[in-house]
C-alpha cells in the first residue's frame, strides 16, 4: 500500500504489523487495506450502528486477525453465535490454546 500520502500526529507512518487490518476500501481507483493501530486497540472501543451495518463482521475480522497473528483473545458472547463462528476458524496449530466455556 503506498503510504506517502498518509499523515500522523508524529509524522510517522505506522508499519503494517502495528495495524490490525480488517477491511479494504477503494481510494482513487485502488484497493487499500485499512484498520486500527494496535496501540489504539489497547484502549476502549465503542462500535455502534444499526442492525446489518457490519458491527459483528468488524469484530470477527479483528478477532481473526489477532488469532492468525498469534495473539490471544478473550471473547464473551452472551448468545453464542459469534463464538461458534470464530471457533470454526481457529488454525489447527492453535486449537490446543482454546478454552471454550458454554454453561
Phi, psi and omega in degrees: 000126177292130185244006184296338183266355183277144177232144175230172181303318183265005178082357181264142176268127182295142174292152182300328180293339181273004184234133172275101181280130183223359181198173175233151176225155178264111181236117181054048178062025175228140176280130178234136173284148173213165182186203183241135178299141181304318180298323178292329179289343179285352177258177180292152177230143179232111182248117180233157177167160178292164176305133177084008182272352175107015180299312181293321178298319176302311180296319178301313181296321179292317179297314180295322176300316178297314182298311182292337177269008175084010179271150175276156177224159169237129184230123174248118183233103184295338182260333177094342182296315182297313180297318179298321179292315182295320183301331179289345182254005179292125178297145182307324181286352179251357187297329179286350177274352187274132170243113183248119181244118180225090185292000000 
